[in-house]
Amino acid sequence: MRTEKYLRLSSLFALTVLLTACVGVPAAPPAQAPAQQPAEQPAAPATSEKIKLRIASIWDAQAMENVQPVLDEYMKLNPNIEIVVENTAGSGAAIYPDILKTNIASGNPPDAFFMWGGEIAGPFIEAGQVADLTAYYAKYGWDKKYSPWTLDRITRNGKKYGVPWTARGMGFWYNKENFAKWGVEVPNTFAEQEALCAKLKAQNVYCVSIGGKFGWHTMRVLDYFLEHHCGPEKHDQLNALQIPWTDPCVVESYRTFQKWIDNGWVVPDFLTVEPNESRFPFFKGEAALVLEGDWYEGVLKNNEQDNTKYGFYIPPTDHTPLRFSTFPEQFMITKDSKYPDETAAFLDWFTSVETAKKYPKVFASSATLGTNPDCSEWPLTCAMREKILAAQSTYPPTDQAFRKELMDGFFEVQDSIVAKKITPEEGAKLMQQRVEEWKAKNKKS
């Protein structure tokens, strides 16, 4: 997953982006969690020293408005602690990691920072910039606190360097009343998906709305085509760079994307559109679908949409199991944090069942076991969360499978194909060239 420049009216749940994340997901865990510290008791180690904990994140103004009461409560419980959030509310994973690397290298790193899973987090671990949290996992019982698949996704070389925060998953969102008006139904096969797009186009309705700026929103749709044409095994092998990107299934995926654009199934001129702006054609009924995650019910509510009129479905791939894109989000403690113990105590409280229950709008997609939103108020979120936790197998967004340098090549290719600067065949060759260049540059001696 690359993330977007978040809209000031972004989702209550999209305190991350998207984007913007890994393979197997086990069955849903039991809805229970180990006992947490009572909310009325201070969670941080006792000390008379005035401590400022610095947390780096990507939260925009709307997200901060939602999360600030949570932080205020912790500071009230712990008067000796001040929590300062340093936000890079912009293009998410497209820029944020680079800014974070610079800040850490400056010698004045934050105590903790928001991060996605997969290869986006890898460089921080390999550079020795984050702390091994083994001791804290033992102290707080974190191995039993969070959804198992999120723990698997943040584990590297047998060690855990992050604290899971959310468990995310994505699908096609649609307006049920518009579907009925247009005479279309949720598709069960890829052929039916394309037939749906054709029927919509005949009624001057775009099939899908995309915000192509930064690349990662476009990536979601291309990832879907790769899953369909390549199948789960090859898709995973491509992400692992185990087979060449000149494989015919890659060419076919690029061709399919070009076909969708040429057929007028995608809102035109989307490459310069910010991802959060893709919702406008969708809300107006000019486009039928957006490929978004469990956070999108919050987007609907924030934009005064009646969430009961909407639904979602997992894009059909013609493969069993039916996989879809999922990813975890986490907080990592920097190795040079001035207050690692206090930071760990805060994260334990921040991700607790009690905190999530008190602030359900902020923690509706929590990775902590036993934390579900009020399903009467958030039915779509609950329904998607059930699929996310129960899925037999999933795939990560490509931007969590690749390092940033290689992901830049992926974006270069997809955007060039969309703009018709290169053909799908040329795109596959260029992508493989970028893979070989990256491998050569990162070859271990």
N, C-alpha and C positions, 0 to 999 in steps of 0.2 A: 502494500500500500503506500504514492506520494500524496501529501495532503494539500488541502486547499487554503485559500485565503478565506478564513471563516467570516461569514456574514454576521453583522451585529445582531441579527435575529436568528442565529444558528440554533441548532437543536439543543434542548436541555440535556440531551444525552450525548450529543456530539461534542463532548469536552475534548474530543480527539478528532481527529479525522479519519478521514479517512483515508481513507483510504485506503484509508488508505490502507499481512500478515500472513504450513506448515501443514502438515498432513494429519494423520488420524486423530479423531476425536472419539473418546469412549462414550459409553452410555451415560445418561444423565446421573449425576451424583445424588446421594440422598440429601434431602432438604434439611440439613442440620449442620451445625458447626460447633467447635469446641467453645466452652464458655469464655467470654471476653471480660475485660475489666469493667466494672460498673461505670456508667457514663459520668456519674457524679464524682468519681475519684480521679485525681490527677494521674495521667498515664506516663508522664516523663519522669526520669530519675530525679530525685530531690536534689536541689542545689540552690544556693542563694545567688548565684551568678546570673546576670541578665544575659539571655542567650537569644541571638537572632538566627533563625533557621531560614536559609535561602533555598527556595524551590524553583527550578526552571521548568517552564511548561509552554504550551501553545495556546492556552485559553484566551479567547477573545473577550470583549467587554461583557457580552451577554453571559458567557460561561462563568466569568469571574463574579458576576452579580449573583449567580446561583450558588457558587462554591464558597463565596466569602463568609456566609453565615456559619458554615461548617468550620472554617478556620477560626472564626471569632469565638466559637464555643470552646475550641481547644485552648485558645489563648486565655480565655476566662478561667478554664479549669487549671491552667498552668500559667500564672501571672508572670513568672520569670522568663517566659518564652514569647518571642515575637516571631511570627511567620511572615516572610516577605516572598511574594511570588514574582518572579522575573519572567515575563511572557514574551514570546516571539509569535504574536498572533498574525501569521501571514500565510505562507504557502506550505506550512506543515513540513512534511518529510522532504520536500524539495529543497528547502533552505535551512530549516531549523537545526538538523544535525551538524551542518557546517558551522553555524553560529555557535552552537554548543561546544564543538571541538575547540574553537578559538577561545571561548571563555575559559574552558578548563585549562588550556595550555598557557593562559595568561598568568597563572599562578594564584588566581583568586576564584576558584571554582565554586559553584553552588553546592549546598550540602546534599541535595538530591535533585533528580530531574526526571521528567516524564519521558518515556521512550516506548516505541513499539517493540515487538518481538522480532525474531528472525535475524536476518543479516544486517538490518539497520542498526541493531544493538551491537553486532559483532565487533566493529572497529574499536568501540570504547572498551570492550573486554580485552581484546588482544593488545591494546595500547597500555593496559594496566591502569586505566583511569577510573575504574569502578571497583568497589569493595566486594570481596567474596562474602556472601551473607550467610554462610553455613552456621556460624555461631548464633545468629539471630533466628534462623529457622529452628534451631534446637531450643532456644530460649522461649520463643513465642508459639511454638507448635505450628509453624506456617505450613509444613508439609501436609497437615490435615485440615488446614483452614480454607484452602483455595481449590477451585476446580482442577482435577488432575491434568486435563489436557493443556490448560494454561501453564501449569508448572513444567510440563514436558517441553513446551515451546520456548520457555525462557531459560532452559537448562543448557549449559555448554560445557563440554568436557567433564560431565558429571557434577558440575557445580552450579549453584544458582546465584545469579548476580542481580536479580531484580525481585520486586514484590508485585505480584499480579494485581491489577486494578480492575480491568474489564475483560469480558469475553465477547467478542464482536463477530457478527456474521452478516452476509449481504444477500439480497434477492431483488427481484423486480417488484416495485410498488406500483399500484394502479388504483384508479377511481372506479368503484363498483358500479355506480350509476352511469358513468360514461361508457363502461364496457357494455352495459345493457342497452344504452342508447345506440351504440355503434354496432350492436349485434355480434360481439365477439366474446369468446370465453377463454379462460385460463388454459394455455396449451399444455399438452402432455408429452409432446415430442418436438424435436428441433424443426421438423417439417411444419408442424402446426404453429410453431413460433413464427416462422417466416410467412406462413399463410396469414397469420394474424396481422403481421406488418403490412402485407400486400392489401388486405381488406381495409385496413385503416387508411392507407395511402389513397385508395380509391375514394375515400370520403374526405380527402384533404386533411388528414390527421397524421402527424409524424408518429412513428412507432416509439422512438426513444429520444429523450433529451439528455445531452451530454455537455459538460463544461470542460473544454479541452485544455484550458490554461494550466500549466504545471505538469500536464501529462498523465497524472495518476487516475483521473476520472475516466479518461479515454481507455486507459489500461484495463479497467474493470471489465469493459465490454470485450476487449481483445482477449483477456484471460478466459472469459466464457467461451469464446470461439476456439481457443486452444484446447480447452477441456473437452469440447465436443469433437473436434476433428482429430485430435491426438489421442484422446482417451486418458484415463487416470495414470496409467503406467508411464506412457511417453511424456505426458505433461510433467510428471514428477522428475523424469530423467532430464528433460529440457531445463527445468529449474536447477537441477544439480549439475548441469553442464556435462552430462554423461553421454548424450547423443548430440549430433550437430544441429544447429538451427536452420540448416538447409534441408532438413527433413521435409518430405512432401506435405506432411500435415501442417507444418508451419506456413508454407506457401498457401495452402488452402485456407488457413485461418485469415491470412492477410487478404486473400481474394474475397472472402466472405465479408470482411469489414468494408472493403472497397465497394462490393455489391450493395451493401446496406446504404452506403452513402450515395452511390450513383442512382439507386432506386428511389431516393428521397425518403428513406425510412428514418433518417436521423435529422434532427433539427440542423439546418445548414449553418455554415460559417461558425462552427463551435470551437475551433482551435483557440480563439482569443477570448472565449467566454469563461469567466471564473466558475468553478464547480458549483458554488452555492447559488449562482444565478440560473442554473439549469432547472430550478424548481418553478420558475415563472411560466414557461410554456406548459409545464405539467399541471400546475394549478389552474391555468386558463382553459385547459382542455384542448390545447393545440398539439400536445404530445401525450401519448398514452402511458408511457413507462419511464421510470428512473431507476437506475441500479444503485440502490442505497442499502444501509444497514439498519440494525435494530434501533438506532438512534432516531430514525426518521419519524416516528410517531411524535416525538418532541418537536421536530421541525413543523409537522402539521399543526400542532397546537399553538406553537409560537406564531404561526402565520394565520391564525384564526380559521383553520380548516376543521371541518367536522370529521374527526378521526373515524367515526362509525361508517363513513362513506368509502373508506379506503381499505385495501387489502394488499397482500404481497404473495408472491410465489417463488419457489426455487426454480431458476431457469432450467428448462429441460435440456439434457445433454445426450440422451440415448444411451447412457451407460449406467451400469449397476455396480456399486451403489451410486445414487445420485449425489454427486459432490457439489459443494458450493464454496465460496471464498469466505474464510474465517481468519481472525487474528486476535491475539491478546494485546493488551496494553499494560505497561508496568511503570514502576518508579525504581530508579537505580540510585544508590548512594555512592557519591564520588569517593575515591580512595583517599583523597586529601581533605575530606570534610573535616571541619573543625569540631563538629559535634555529631559523630556517627551514632553514638548510643541514643542521644536525644532524637535524632532523625528517625532511627529505627522504631523508637517508642511512638513517635507521632504517626508513622506509617501503619503501625499495628492498630492504633486507635482509628485512623482514617479509614482503614479497610475493614473495620469490625462490623459484625452483624448489627450491633446496637446503633452505630452511626448510620449505617445504610437504611435501617428501618426508620430512623428519625428524619432522614433526608432522602426519601425515595426518588425524588426527581433527579438528584445528582448521581445516585448509585443504582439506577434501574438495570444497568448492564454489568453489575459487579461480578467479579470472578470469585467472590467469597461465597462459600456454600451457605445455603439458607437465606440468601438475600434475593427475594423476588419483589417486584413492584406490586401495587394493588391492581390485580388483573381486571377488576371492574372499571378502573380508571384508565389502565394502560393495556387493553386486550391485545393489541397488535404486538406490542413489545413482549408480552408474556408468551404469545404464540411463537414468535420468532426465537425467543430465548430458549423455548423448549426444543426447537429444532437444532439450535446451536449446540446445546449441551448433550443432545441425544444422537447427533450425527455419528455414523460409523466411520466416516472418512471425509476429509475436506481437503482443500488446497489453499495455499497462501496467496495473497496478492503478490504479483511478481516483484514489487518493490520491497517485499520482505524476504524474498528468496535471493535477490541479487544485492551485491554491494553497490553503493551509490554510483561509483565510476562506471560500472557496467550498466546500471539502470539508466544512466544518461544516454547510453547507446541504444537501449530499448526504446526510450522516448524519442530519440532522434529518428529511428527507423519508423515507428508507428506514425509519427507526425508527418514524415516525408511521404509515406504511402497515402495518408489521408489527403495531403495537399497535392498528390499526384506528381511529386517530383521524381519518384522512382516507382517501378512496378513491384508487385508482390514478390516476384522472383528475385529481383534486384534487392528488395528489402531483406529477404531471407539470407542472401549472400552477405549483405552488409552487416546483418546482425551476427552472423558467424564470424565475420572479420573482427567485429568488436569483441567477441568472446575470446578469440585467439590473441588479440592484442592485450586484453586484460589478463589472460592466463600468463602470457610472456612477461608482463610487467610484474606480476605477483608470484612468479615461480620461486619456490623456496630453494635456496642453494644447498 
